[in-house]
Amino acid sequence: MKVGILGGTFDPIHNAHIEIAKAALNQFSLDKVMVMPTPNPPHKDKNTITSNFHRINMIKLAILPYENIEFSDFEINMHDVTYTADTLYLLNELNPDIEYYFILGSDSIMSFLSWYRPDIILKYAKLLTVRRDDESFDLMDSKIKEIEETYNTTIGIIDMKAMDISSGFIRTHSHEEIKKAVPESVYKYIIDNDLYTDTNVNRAWSINKITQDLEKELKPSRYTHTLNVAKTAKNMAEAFNVNPNKAYFAGILHDCAKNFSDQKLLQICKDNNLPINVFEERNPSLLHGKVGAFMAKNKYGITDEEILSAITWHTTGKDNMTDLEKIVFCADYIEPGRTKQPHLEELRSIALSDLDMLTFRILEDTVEYLKAKSLDCIDDNTITAYNFYKKLIEER
């Protein structure tokens, strides 16, 4: 039996989702496609996602006319952040005779290599994707070839006319504007239940869209550094049992305000009541972490407080950081493009085994470097962080 899985938040399900499922069914001779919503995407605040109740009801309405497209509550019943790799492993354990096909949209295939354990995903399922016939065709084709060569696999291409529809558009536009983007039954449900009418909606950008925007906004060297930090943070998160998707998002966005001038950083803080200490007033470049978190939330729609906090503290550090904060702080220092920092080889050697020691050693090197320059150029948060982790290591 050949079963397709179409996963996502489905907030809400729309016409493109249905057409992708239908095309996959027909072109790859699937016995059925399961539409499988996730309960809590790692970069989105669960309080800004439409409830499971409404999302499930809309999915069921949308697929009602199609005999071989079914709703699956497999991930919803996990009640927490889910990873595709884990889902496919469990499904194969439960149904070893089923051949699974995991269906990805164009945005998802572009970011696939940043996902948690793509090797496991490809072990338990064949990938299918829609390839856009637009200006992004060559870029997407290159990404597909990269995945195929990296994992010695073949990705199935779903042939269908491109549809310029996104759940983000539906959530953030008027009911009248979205009428043609969703099945009639779903549109009526949205109206009847007064959905997507206030500010408490999920506006998070996809990782692919964020990456494309940062490539335009940042200098090439800064953009390369950003990608390196995201990949390093993801690898570290997997080693320390921290949500790797959150780590990747925090890594991608950690320097999103780095290109801003000192004047702009100060102005954004003052205009939006972001606190500025005396040291930051004298050294405004340090505000790029704080302003970066502000931009991540207000421009890119990231509402997860752990991600925002990791962005905020990635430069100075602070005492008693969360594991995610430590990971982004350390990844910024040891990513493979760095060459001038001291002790890099030694620091990288413990990057996947001793997070507190790594954090302390980086703080130690940072404080020694800044003291050699001037005592006036050390932020109080960095000193506090250094003393905290020095004591922690001494007491181990």
C-alpha positions in Angstrom: 0.0 0.0 0.0 1.3 3.5 -0.9 0.3 6.3 1.4 1.1 10.0 1.0 1.4 12.3 4.0 0.7 16.0 3.6 1.8 17.7 6.8 1.7 21.2 8.1 -0.1 23.7 10.4 -3.0 24.1 8.0 -4.0 27.4 9.5 -6.1 27.2 7.4 -6.1 24.5 4.8 -6.5 26.0 1.3 -7.1 25.1 -2.3 -3.4 24.6 -3.1 -3.2 21.9 -0.4 -6.1 20.1 -1.9 -4.7 20.3 -5.5 -1.3 19.1 -4.3 -2.9 16.1 -2.6 -5.0 15.3 -5.7 -2.0 15.5 -8.0 0.2 13.3 -5.8 -2.5 10.7 -5.7 -2.9 10.5 -9.4 0.7 10.9 -10.6 2.3 8.5 -8.1 -0.5 6.0 -7.9 -1.0 6.5 -4.2 -3.8 4.6 -2.5 -4.5 7.6 -0.3 -3.2 10.8 1.1 -3.4 11.6 4.8 -3.7 15.3 5.7 -1.8 15.4 9.0 -1.8 18.7 11.0 0.9 19.4 13.5 -0.1 20.6 17.0 2.6 23.1 17.7 5.2 24.2 15.1 8.5 25.0 16.9 8.8 28.7 15.7 5.2 29.7 16.4 3.6 30.6 19.7 0.8 28.1 20.2 -1.4 30.9 21.6 -1.4 32.6 18.1 -2.3 29.4 16.2 -5.9 28.7 15.5 -7.1 26.0 17.8 -6.8 22.3 16.9 -10.6 22.2 17.0 -11.1 24.8 14.2 -8.1 23.6 12.1 -9.4 20.0 12.2 -12.9 21.0 11.3 -11.7 23.0 8.3 -9.5 20.1 7.1 -12.4 17.7 7.3 -14.7 20.0 5.4 -12.1 20.6 2.7 -11.4 17.0 2.0 -15.0 15.7 2.3 -15.5 15.5 -1.4 -12.4 13.3 -2.0 -12.6 9.6 -1.3 -8.9 9.0 -1.1 -7.9 12.1 0.9 -8.2 11.4 4.6 -7.7 13.4 7.8 -5.1 12.0 10.3 -4.8 12.9 13.9 -1.6 11.1 14.4 0.5 14.2 15.2 -2.3 16.2 16.8 -2.7 13.5 19.4 1.0 13.9 20.5 0.0 17.3 22.0 3.4 18.8 21.7 6.1 19.8 19.2 6.5 17.0 16.7 9.3 16.2 14.2 8.6 14.6 10.8 11.5 12.2 11.5 9.9 10.9 14.6 6.4 10.7 13.0 7.7 8.6 10.1 9.7 6.3 12.4 6.6 5.6 14.5 4.4 5.1 11.5 6.8 2.6 10.0 7.0 0.8 13.3 3.2 0.6 13.4 2.7 -0.2 9.7 5.9 -1.8 8.3 4.1 -3.0 5.1 3.1 0.6 4.0 5.2 2.6 1.7 5.1 6.2 2.8 5.5 9.3 0.5 6.1 12.6 2.3 4.7 15.5 0.3 6.5 18.9 0.6 5.5 22.3 -0.8 8.2 24.4 -2.5 9.0 26.4 0.6 9.5 23.3 2.6 11.8 21.6 0.1 14.0 24.7 0.1 14.5 24.4 3.8 14.6 20.6 4.1 18.3 20.3 4.9 17.7 22.4 8.0 15.1 20.0 9.3 15.6 17.7 12.2 17.2 14.4 11.0 16.5 14.5 7.2 18.4 11.2 7.0 15.7 9.5 9.1 12.9 11.1 7.0 14.5 9.8 3.9 15.0 6.4 5.4 11.3 5.9 6.1 9.6 7.9 3.2 10.1 9.0 -0.3 9.9 12.7 -0.8 7.5 14.3 -3.3 7.5 18.0 -4.0 5.9 20.7 -6.2 8.4 22.6 -8.3 7.5 26.1 -9.0 7.5 27.3 -12.6 8.6 30.8 -11.9 11.8 32.8 -11.2 12.7 30.5 -8.4 12.8 27.4 -10.6 16.6 27.2 -11.0 17.2 27.8 -7.3 14.7 25.1 -6.4 16.1 22.7 -9.0 19.5 23.2 -7.5 18.2 22.5 -4.0 16.5 19.3 -5.1 19.7 18.1 -6.7 21.7 19.0 -3.5 19.3 16.9 -1.4 19.4 14.0 -3.8 23.3 14.0 -4.0 23.7 14.5 -0.2 21.4 11.5 0.7 21.7 9.4 -2.5 17.9 9.6 -3.0 15.5 10.6 -5.7 12.8 13.2 -5.1 9.5 12.8 -7.0 8.3 16.0 -8.8 4.5 16.6 -8.7 3.5 18.2 -11.9 0.9 20.8 -11.4 0.1 24.4 -12.3 1.6 26.9 -9.7 -1.0 28.4 -7.3 0.0 31.6 -5.5 -1.9 30.8 -2.3 -0.6 30.7 1.3 -2.1 30.3 4.7 -0.3 33.5 5.7 -2.2 35.5 3.1 -5.5 34.1 4.2 -4.8 34.9 7.9 -3.9 38.5 7.2 -6.3 39.6 4.6 -10.0 40.4 4.6 -12.6 37.7 4.3 -13.6 39.0 0.9 -10.0 38.8 -0.4 -9.6 35.2 0.6 -12.8 33.9 -0.8 -11.2 32.2 -3.9 -8.3 30.8 -1.9 -10.2 28.2 0.1 -12.9 25.7 -0.6 -16.4 27.1 -0.2 -17.2 25.0 2.9 -14.0 26.3 4.6 -14.8 29.9 3.6 -18.2 29.6 5.2 -16.7 28.0 8.3 -14.2 30.9 8.6 -17.1 33.4 8.4 -19.4 31.5 10.7 -16.7 31.2 13.4 -15.3 34.7 12.9 -11.8 33.4 12.3 -8.8 35.5 11.2 -10.4 38.8 12.2 -8.1 40.1 15.0 -4.4 40.6 15.7 -4.0 37.3 17.5 -3.2 35.3 14.4 -0.2 33.4 13.3 1.9 35.7 11.0 5.2 33.8 11.2 7.2 33.8 7.9 8.5 30.5 6.6 12.2 29.8 7.1 12.6 29.9 3.3 11.0 33.4 3.1 13.1 34.6 6.0 16.3 33.3 4.5 15.5 35.0 1.1 14.8 38.3 2.8 18.0 38.2 4.9 20.1 37.4 1.8 18.8 40.8 0.4 19.2 42.7 3.7 22.6 41.5 4.9 26.1 41.9 3.4 27.2 38.6 1.7 29.8 37.8 4.5 27.2 38.5 7.2 24.6 36.3 5.4 27.1 33.4 5.2 27.9 33.8 8.9 24.1 33.7 9.6 23.7 30.4 7.7 26.7 29.0 9.5 25.4 30.0 12.9 22.0 28.5 12.2 23.5 25.1 11.1 25.9 25.1 14.0 23.1 25.9 16.5 20.9 23.1 15.0 23.7 20.5 15.3 24.4 21.6 18.9 20.7 21.5 19.8 20.4 17.9 18.5 23.4 16.9 20.7 21.9 18.6 23.8 18.3 17.5 23.4 17.1 21.0 22.6 14.5 21.8 20.0 16.7 22.0 16.8 14.1 23.9 14.8 14.0 26.6 17.4 17.8 26.7 17.4 17.8 27.1 13.6 15.3 29.9 13.6 17.2 31.7 16.4 20.4 31.2 14.5 19.0 32.5 11.2 17.6 35.6 12.9 20.3 36.4 15.4 21.9 39.1 13.3 18.8 40.3 11.4 19.4 43.8 12.7 23.2 43.7 12.3 23.1 45.9 9.2 21.4 48.7 11.0 23.4 51.9 11.8 24.0 52.9 15.4 21.5 55.7 15.0 18.8 53.4 13.6 19.4 50.9 16.5 19.0 53.7 19.1 16.0 55.1 17.3 14.2 51.8 17.1 14.7 51.2 20.8 13.5 54.7 21.7 10.5 54.5 19.4 9.4 51.2 20.8 10.3 51.6 24.5 13.1 49.0 24.4 15.4 49.6 27.4 18.9 51.0 26.8 21.5 50.8 29.5 24.4 53.3 29.8 26.8 50.9 28.2 24.5 50.3 25.2 24.1 54.1 24.8 27.8 54.4 24.4 28.1 51.2 22.2 24.9 51.1 20.2 26.1 48.2 18.1 25.3 45.9 21.0 21.7 46.7 20.6 21.5 44.6 17.5 20.5 41.6 19.6 17.7 43.4 21.4 16.5 45.1 18.2 17.0 41.7 16.3 14.5 40.1 18.7 12.1 43.0 18.1 12.4 42.6 14.3 12.0 38.8 14.6 8.7 39.3 16.3 7.3 42.4 14.5 8.6 41.8 11.0 9.1 38.1 10.7 6.2 37.1 13.0 8.2 34.9 15.4 6.4 34.9 18.8 8.2 32.1 20.6 9.8 33.7 23.7 12.6 31.2 23.9 13.7 32.1 20.3 13.4 35.8 20.9 15.4 35.6 24.1 18.2 33.6 22.4 18.4 36.4 19.8 18.4 39.1 22.5 21.4 37.6 24.4 23.5 36.1 21.7 26.2 38.8 21.9 26.6 39.7 25.6 25.3 36.6 27.2 23.8 36.7 30.7 23.7 34.7 33.9 21.8 31.4 34.1 21.0 31.2 30.3 18.7 28.6 29.0 20.3 25.8 26.9 18.9 27.5 23.7 20.4 30.8 24.7 23.7 29.2 25.4 23.6 27.3 22.1 23.0 30.4 20.0 25.6 32.4 22.0 28.2 29.7 21.5 27.3 29.0 17.8 27.9 32.6 17.0 31.4 32.3 18.3 32.5 28.9 16.9 30.7 28.6 13.6 33.0 27.3 10.9 33.6 30.7 9.2 35.2 32.1 12.3 39.0 32.1 12.2 40.3 34.9 14.5 38.9 33.9 17.9 41.4 32.1 20.2 41.2 28.4 21.1 38.7 27.7 18.3 39.9 24.1 17.7 39.6 23.3 21.4 36.2 25.0 21.7 34.8 23.2 18.7 36.1 19.9 20.2 33.7 20.2 23.1 30.8 21.9 21.3 28.7 18.7 21.3 29.6 17.4 24.7 29.9 20.1 27.4 27.7 23.2 26.9 28.4 24.9 30.2 32.1 24.5 29.8 31.9 25.8 26.2 29.9 28.8 27.4 32.4 29.5 30.2 35.4 29.2 27.9 33.9 31.6 25.4 33.0 34.1 28.1 36.5 33.8 29.5 38.1 34.5 26.1 35.7 37.4 25.5 36.4 39.0 28.8 40.1 38.7 28.4 39.9 40.2 24.9 37.7 43.1 26.1 39.9 43.8 29.1 42.9 44.1 26.9 41.1 46.8 25.0 39.6 48.7 27.8 37.6 48.1 31.0 35.0 50.5 29.7 34.1 48.3 26.8 32.7 45.4 28.8 29.0 45.1 29.2 27.8 44.4 32.7 25.8 41.4 31.4 28.9 39.8 30.0 30.8 40.2 33.4 27.8 38.8 35.2 27.6 35.9 32.8 31.3 35.2 33.1 31.2 35.2 37.0 28.1 33.0 37.0 29.6 30.3 34.7 33.0 30.6 36.3 31.4 29.7 39.7 29.3 27.0 38.1 32.4 25.3 36.6 34.4 25.6 39.8 31.6 24.0 41.8 31.1 21.0 39.4 
